Amino acid sequence: MEKFRFLTAGESHGKGLTAIIEGIPSGFEINPDFINAELKRRQQGYGRGGRMKIETDTVEILSGIRFGKTLGSPVALFIKNKDFENWEKIMSINPQDYTEEKSFSAYRPGHADFAGSVKYNQKDLRNILERSSARQTAIEVAVGTVAKQILNTLGISCSSKILQIGKAANEADFHKEIDTAKESGDTLGGKIEVIFSGLPVGLGSHVHWDRKLDGLVAQAVMSIPAIKAVEIGDNPLGLTGSEYHDEMYLEGEKVVRKTNHAGGIEGGMTNGENLVVKAIMKPIPTLRKPLNTVDSSTMQETQAHFERSDTCAVEACAVVAEARIACVLVNEILLKFGGDSLEEILKNKEHGKSHIDCF
């Protein structure tokens, strides 16, 4: 079920990235400066590559907002690719501009090249790379920042942190680990944690598998490029049930917990505790030290094509994960409290409070 939904379009080296968001009620304040600050966060992080020096991502809001507030109509966003000026002929939509410049046929292990070229019958792997590139996460962060501002208005906030990069599990060693990988032409992945606080009880549902919030969150995060595992809460192996489950206590008339191993979700629904999501990002599959592969045009073994890349993008991945989860949560908020305007949502939210103080 979707009330807040969006579509994105655009290629890595095309004119730009576009999104249309549908289902935002009227009256929410949306600040483009906040969106641009989040876009800047996505571009930062130790170990980023040359593309980040070219692009300074800035959102342009094309519709759906007037005088800083949503109108209830679709919101359209656009981020210009500054690098397009160097790729205008290569990425042209016109058949008379055809060129084989920047075309390649050697599959890159770990990328979408092989499966995508078979699925869409493409000989030039550039046609797969351009859309499968993580560049598209820029517009997703823009959409997610709109969602974050909706959540913020309702008293819901988020944060994230890096738990591990490569073999390093503390911040003091992160840069050293990245430097070592860069010197050897290699790449690194890592583990992130995202936390949302202030959520009401009852987002999601236990009644159908595809309405369970942990499943929806896991799908949103799992589909970020390079993510290979998603975890909700704290799940150390070997604990017994009595050690793991979060016991309940009363503080006045409020139900409280002393632990949050469940990560804020029980039975597919939020339980009032912080939503805690962890994810593991694989090492970036574009290496300066090329991997062995097969050339699709000659069917001979060769070395993988190298496209400008990062050594490590774990910090950026955390920003993207925040955005993706925010979109899921906004949709669930709108499903639960409904309304076509901020005022109506606030009224429904107040009316829907139970004897347990959830907010």
VENMO-V59235 format. One record per pair of residues at least 12 apart in sequence whose ideal C-beta (glycine too) atoms are under 8 Angstrom apart, sorted by the first residue. I is the first residue (numbers start at 1). J is the second residue. D is the distance in Angstrom with one decimal. If there is no record, write none. Layout:
I&J&D / I&J&D
//
This chain:
1&211&7.0 / 1&331&7.9 / 1&335&6.0 / 2&23&7.3 / 2&331&6.0 / 3&23&4.6 / 3&331&5.7 / 3&334&4.0 / 3&335&5.7 / 4&21&7.2 / 4&22&7.7 / 4&23&4.5 / 4&24&6.7 / 4&147&7.0 / 4&327&6.5 / 4&330&4.7 / 4&331&4.2 / 4&334&5.6 / 5&21&7.5 / 5&22&5.4 / 5&23&5.8 / 5&331&7.4 / 6&19&5.4 / 6&20&6.4 / 6&21&4.4 / 6&22&7.0 / 6&143&5.1 / 6&327&7.2 / 7&19&6.9 / 7&20&5.6 / 8&136&6.2 / 8&139&4.9 / 8&140&6.5 / 8&143&7.2 / 10&79&8.0 / 10&81&7.6 / 10&136&6.7 / 10&139&6.6 / 11&91&6.4 / 11&130&3.7 / 11&131&5.7 / 11&133&7.7 / 11&135&7.9 / 12&81&7.7 / 12&129&7.0 / 12&130&4.9 / 12&131&7.6 / 12&133&3.8 / 12&135&3.9 / 12&136&7.5 / 13&81&6.5 / 13&83&5.9 / 13&84&6.4 / 13&86&8.0 / 13&87&4.1 / 13&90&7.1 / 13&91&5.3 / 13&130&6.3 / 14&81&6.2 / 14&84&6.4 / 14&87&7.7 / 14&91&5.2 / 14&130&6.9 / 15&80&7.2 / 15&81&6.3 / 15&84&5.3 / 15&91&7.9 / 16&78&5.7 / 16&79&5.5 / 16&80&4.5 / 16&81&5.0 / 16&84&7.2 / 17&78&7.2 / 17&79&4.6 / 17&81&7.1 / 17&135&7.3 / 17&136&6.4 / 17&138&5.8 / 17&139&3.8 / 18&76&7.1 / 18&77&6.9 / 18&78&5.3 / 18&79&8.0 / 18&139&6.8 / 19&76&7.1 / 19&77&4.6 / 19&139&4.9 / 19&140&7.7 / 19&142&6.5 / 19&143&5.0 / 20&74&5.4 / 20&75&7.4 / 20&76&5.2 / 20&77&7.9 / 21&64&7.3 / 21&74&6.4 / 21&75&4.4 / 21&76&7.7 / 21&77&7.3 / 21&143&5.9 / 21&146&6.3 / 22&74&5.0 / 23&331&7.8 / 23&334&6.6 / 24&64&7.0 / 24&70&4.9 / 24&72&7.2 / 24&75&5.8 / 24&146&7.2 / 24&150&7.0 / 25&70&6.9 / 25&72&6.0 / 25&334&7.3 / 25&339&5.7 / 25&340&5.3 / 25&341&5.2 / 25&342&6.0 / 25&344&7.2 / 25&345&6.1 / 26&69&7.2 / 26&70&5.5 / 26&71&5.6 / 26&72&3.8 / 26&340&6.6 / 26&341&4.6 / 26&342&6.9 / 27&69&5.8 / 27&70&6.5 / 27&341&4.9 / 27&342&3.4 / 27&343&6.2 / 28&69&6.5 / 28&70&4.6 / 28&149&6.7 / 28&150&5.3 / 28&153&5.8 / 28&342&5.4 / 29&68&5.6 / 29&69&5.6 / 29&149&6.8 / 29&153&6.9 / 30&61&7.5 / 30&65&5.5 / 30&68&6.8 / 30&69&7.2 / 30&70&6.1 / 30&75&7.6 / 30&146&5.9 / 30&149&5.5 / 31&68&7.0 / 31&149&6.7 / 32&59&5.7 / 32&61&5.8 / 34&145&6.1 / 34&148&7.8 / 34&149&6.3 / 35&59&4.7 / 35&77&7.9 / 35&142&5.3 / 35&145&4.4 / 35&146&7.0 / 36&57&7.4 / 36&58&5.6 / 36&59&6.0 / 38&141&5.6 / 38&142&7.6 / 38&144&7.6 / 38&145&4.4 / 38&148&7.5 / 38&319&6.5 / 38&323&7.4 / 39&57&4.0 / 39&58&7.1 / 39&59&6.6 / 39&79&7.4 / 39&138&6.4 / 39&141&5.9 / 39&142&6.4 / 39&145&7.7 / 40&56&8.0 / 40&57&7.3 / 41&316&7.9 / 41&319&4.9 / 42&57&7.4 / 42&137&7.0 / 42&138&6.4 / 42&141&5.0 / 42&316&5.0 / 42&319&4.5 / 42&320&6.6 / 43&55&7.0 / 43&56&7.8 / 43&57&6.3 / 43&316&7.1 / 44&315&6.8 / 44&316&7.5 / 45&312&7.4 / 45&313&6.6 / 45&314&7.2 / 45&315&3.1 / 45&316&5.3 / 46&174&6.7 / 46&175&5.4 / 46&178&5.5 / 46&312&7.0 / 46&315&7.2 / 47&178&4.2 / 47&181&7.9 / 47&182&7.0 / 47&188&7.2 / 47&310&5.8 / 47&311&4.2 / 47&312&3.2 / 47&313&6.9 / 47&314&7.9 / 48&310&5.0 / 48&311&7.9 / 48&312&7.8 / 48&313&6.5 / 48&316&7.1 / 49&308&5.9 / 49&309&5.3 / 49&310&4.2 / 49&311&7.1 / 50&308&5.3 / 51&83&7.1 / 51&135&7.7 / 51&308&5.8 / 52&310&7.9 / 54&82&5.8 / 54&83&5.0 / 55&81&6.9 / 55&82&5.4 / 55&83&6.5 / 55&138&7.9 / 56&82&7.1 / 57&79&5.4 / 57&138&5.3 / 58&79&6.9 / 58&80&7.3 / 59&77&5.5 / 59&78&7.2 / 59&79&5.8 / 59&142&5.0 / 60&77&7.1 / 60&78&4.5 / 60&79&7.4 / 60&80&7.3 / 61&75&7.0 / 61&76&7.3 / 61&77&6.1 / 62&76&4.0 / 62&77&7.0 / 62&78&5.8 / 63&75&6.5 / 63&76&4.4 / 64&76&6.4 / 72&340&6.0 / 72&341&7.1 / 75&146&6.5 / 77&139&6.6 / 77&142&5.0 / 77&143&6.8 / 77&146&7.6 / 79&138&5.6 / 79&139&5.6 / 79&142&6.4 / 81&135&7.8 / 87&102&7.5 / 89&101&7.6 / 90&102&5.0 / 91&130&7.4 / 100&124&7.7 / 102&126&6.0 / 103&124&4.5 / 103&125&7.7 / 103&126&5.3 / 104&124&7.5 / 104&125&5.4 / 104&126&6.4 / 104&305&4.4 / 105&123&6.9 / 105&124&7.2 / 105&125&6.0 / 105&295&5.4 / 105&296&4.7 / 105&297&4.1 / 105&298&7.8 / 106&125&7.6 / 106&293&5.5 / 106&294&7.3 / 106&295&4.7 / 106&296&7.3 / 106&302&5.2 / 106&303&7.1 / 106&304&5.8 / 106&305&4.7 / 107&125&7.0 / 107&293&4.9 / 107&294&5.8 / 107&295&7.8 / 107&296&6.3 / 107&304&7.1 / 108&125&7.9 / 108&285&6.2 / 108&286&6.5 / 108&291&7.6 / 108&293&6.7 / 108&304&4.6 / 108&305&5.7 / 108&307&7.7 / 109&285&6.2 / 109&291&4.9 / 109&292&7.9 / 109&293&5.8 / 109&304&6.2 / 110&282&7.2 / 110&285&2.6 / 110&291&7.9 / 111&128&8.0 / 111&129&7.2 / 111&132&6.8 / 111&285&5.4 / 111&286&7.4 / 112&128&5.5 / 112&129&7.7 / 112&132&3.8 / 113&125&4.7 / 113&128&5.4 / 113&129&6.8 / 113&132&8.0 / 116&128&3.7 / 116&132&6.2 / 117&296&6.6 / 123&296&7.1 / 123&297&7.1 / 125&296&7.2 / 125&305&7.4 / 129&307&6.6 / 132&225&7.4 / 133&225&7.8 / 134&225&4.3 / 134&226&7.1 / 134&313&7.2 / 137&224&6.9 / 137&225&6.9 / 137&316&7.6 / 137&320&4.6 / 140&320&6.3 / 140&323&5.7 / 140&324&6.7 / 141&319&6.0 / 141&320&6.0 / 141&323&4.6 / 143&323&6.8 / 143&327&6.4 / 144&320&7.7 / 144&322&6.6 / 144&323&2.2 / 144&324&6.2 / 144&325&8.0 / 144&326&4.7 / 144&327&5.6 / 145&323&6.4 / 145&326&7.8 / 147&323&7.1 / 147&326&3.9 / 147&327&4.7 / 147&329&7.3 / 147&330&4.3 / 148&322&7.3 / 148&323&7.3 / 148&326&4.7 / 150&330&5.2 / 150&333&7.6 / 151&196&7.7 / 151&326&6.0 / 151&329&6.2 / 151&330&6.2 / 151&333&7.3 / 153&342&6.8 / 154&198&7.8 / 154&333&6.6 / 154&345&7.6 / 154&346&7.9 / 154&349&7.2 / 155&198&4.8 / 155&359&6.3 / 156&196&6.3 / 156&197&7.2 / 156&198&4.2 / 156&199&5.9 / 156&329&7.0 / 156&333&7.9 / 157&196&7.3 / 157&197&5.7 / 157&198&5.9 / 158&194&6.5 / 158&195&6.5 / 158&196&4.7 / 158&197&7.5 / 158&322&5.3 / 158&325&7.4 / 158&326&6.6 / 159&194&7.5 / 159&195&5.4 / 160&192&6.1 / 160&193&6.4 / 160&194&4.5 / 160&195&7.1 / 160&318&4.1 / 160&319&7.2 / 160&321&6.7 / 160&322&5.4 / 161&192&7.3 / 161&193&5.5 / 161&318&7.3 / 162&174&6.9 / 162&190&6.3 / 162&191&7.5 / 162&192&5.9 / 162&193&8.0 / 162&314&5.8 / 162&315&6.2 / 162&318&6.6 / 163&190&7.3 / 163&191&4.3 / 163&192&6.4 / 163&193&5.4 / 163&278&6.9 / 164&190&5.0 / 164&191&4.2 / 165&177&5.5 / 165&178&6.6 / 165&188&5.8 / 165&189&7.8 / 165&190&4.0 / 165&312&6.2 / 165&314&5.4 / 166&178&7.5 / 166&181&6.6 / 166&188&4.2 / 166&189&7.4 / 166&190&6.7 / 166&312&7.8 / 178&311&5.7 / 178&312&4.9 / 181&311&5.6 / 181&312&7.0 / 182&311&4.4 / 184&289&6.6 / 185&287&6.2 / 185&288&3.6 / 185&289&3.4 / 186&283&7.4 / 186&287&6.2 / 186&288&7.8 / 186&289&5.9 / 186&311&7.7 / 187&283&4.4 / 187&284&4.0 / 187&285&7.5 / 187&286&7.3 / 187&287&5.8 / 187&309&7.4 / 187&310&7.3 / 187&311&5.5 / 187&312&6.6 / 188&283&5.4 / 188&284&7.7 / 188&311&6.6 / 188&312&4.5 / 188&314&7.4 / 189&226&6.8 / 189&280&7.0 / 189&281&4.4 / 189&282&4.6 / 189&283&4.4 / 189&284&7.4 / 189&312&7.7 / 189&314&6.7 / 190&280&7.6 / 190&281&5.7 / 190&312&7.2 / 190&314&3.8 / 190&317&8.0 / 191&278&6.4 / 191&279&7.1 / 191&280&5.1 / 191&281&7.4 / 191&314&7.8 / 192&278&6.8 / 192&279&5.4 / 192&281&7.0 / 192&314&6.3 / 192&317&5.9 / 192&318&4.3 / 192&321&6.1 / 193&276&6.7 / 193&277&7.2 / 193&278&5.0 / 193&318&7.9 / 194&221&8.0 / 194&276&7.7 / 194&277&4.7 / 194&278&7.8 / 194&279&7.7 / 194&318&6.6 / 194&321&5.0 / 194&322&5.4 / 194&325&6.0 / 195&274&5.2 / 195&275&6.8 / 195&276&5.4 / 195&277&7.7 / 196&264&7.7 / 196&274&6.7 / 196&275&4.3 / 196&325&6.6 / 196&326&7.8 / 196&329&6.5 / 197&274&4.8 / 197&275&7.8 / 198&359&7.0 / 199&264&6.8 / 199&270&4.8 / 199&272&7.2 / 199&274&7.8 / 199&275&5.9 / 199&329&7.0 / 200&270&6.7 / 200&272&7.3 / 200&333&7.9 / 200&336&7.3 / 200&349&7.6 / 200&358&4.5 / 200&359&5.7 / 201&269&7.4 / 201&270&6.0 / 201&271&6.0 / 201&272&4.6 / 201&354&7.7 / 201&356&6.7 / 201&358&4.4 / 202&269&5.5 / 202&270&6.4 / 202&336&6.5 / 202&358&7.7 / 203&269&6.4 / 203&270&4.3 / 203&329&6.8 / 203&332&4.1 / 203&333&6.8 / 203&336&6.1 / 204&216&7.0 / 204&265&7.1 / 204&268&4.9 / 204&269&4.3 / 204&270&6.4 / 204&332&6.1 / 205&268&6.2 / 205&269&6.4 / 206&267&4.3 / 206&268&4.9 / 206&269&6.2 / 211&268&6.9 / 212&267&7.8 / 212&268&2.8 / 212&269&7.7 / 213&265&5.7 / 213&268&5.7 / 213&269&6.0 / 213&270&6.3 / 213&328&7.5 / 213&332&6.5 / 214&232&4.9 / 214&265&4.7 / 214&268&6.0 / 215&268&6.9 / 216&328&5.1 / 216&332&7.7 / 217&230&7.6 / 217&232&6.9 / 217&265&7.9 / 217&275&7.5 / 217&277&5.9 / 217&325&5.7 / 217&328&5.6 / 218&230&4.5 / 218&232&7.1 / 220&324&4.2 / 220&325&6.1 / 220&327&6.9 / 220&328&5.0 / 221&277&6.2 / 221&279&5.1 / 221&321&5.3 / 221&324&5.8 / 221&325&6.6 / 222&279&7.8 / 223&324&7.8 / 224&279&7.5 / 224&281&8.0 / 224&317&6.4 / 224&320&5.4 / 224&321&6.3 / 224&324&6.3 / 226&281&4.9 / 226&282&5.1 / 226&283&8.0 / 226&284&6.5 / 226&285&7.6 / 226&313&7.6 / 226&317&7.0 / 227&279&5.2 / 227&280&7.0 / 227&281&5.7 / 227&282&7.7 / 227&317&7.2 / 227&321&7.9 / 228&280&5.5 / 228&281&7.2 / 228&282&4.9 / 229&279&6.7 / 229&280&4.2 / 230&277&6.8 / 230&278&7.3 / 230&279&5.0 / 230&280&7.9 / 231&263&7.9 / 231&277&7.4 / 231&278&4.2 / 231&279&7.2 / 232&262&7.5 / 232&263&4.2 / 232&264&7.9 / 232&265&5.7 / 232&275&8.0 / 232&276&7.0 / 232&277&6.0 / 232&278&7.8 / 233&260&6.7 / 233&261&5.5 / 233&262&5.0 / 233&263&2.4 / 233&264&7.1 / 233&265&7.2 / 233&276&5.3 / 234&260&7.3 / 234&261&4.8 / 234&263&6.8 / 234&276&7.1 / 235&261&7.2 / 239&261&8.0 / 244&261&5.3 / 245&261&7.0 / 245&262&7.5 / 246&258&7.5 / 246&259&4.8 / 246&260&5.9 / 246&261&5.7 / 246&262&5.5 / 246&273&7.3 / 247&259&7.4 / 253&355&6.5 / 253&356&7.4 / 253&357&7.5 / 254&356&6.6 / 254&357&5.3 / 255&272&7.3 / 255&356&5.8 / 257&273&5.8 / 260&273&4.6 / 260&274&6.2 / 260&276&6.6 / 263&275&6.4 / 263&276&3.9 / 263&277&6.9 / 264&276&6.0 / 272&356&7.5 / 272&358&5.4 / 275&325&7.6 / 275&329&7.8 / 277&321&7.0 / 277&325&6.2 / 279&317&7.4 / 279&321&5.9 / 281&313&7.6 / 281&314&5.6 / 281&317&5.0 / 284&309&5.9 / 284&310&5.7 / 284&311&7.3 / 284&312&7.2 / 284&313&6.3 / 286&306&6.4 / 286&307&5.5 / 286&309&3.7 / 287&304&7.4 / 287&306&7.3 / 287&309&7.8 / 288&306&6.4 / 288&309&8.0 / 290&303&3.9 / 290&304&4.7 / 290&306&6.2 / 291&303&7.2 / 291&304&4.8 / 292&304&7.5 / 333&345&7.7 / 336&352&7.5 / 337&349&4.9 / 337&352&6.5
//
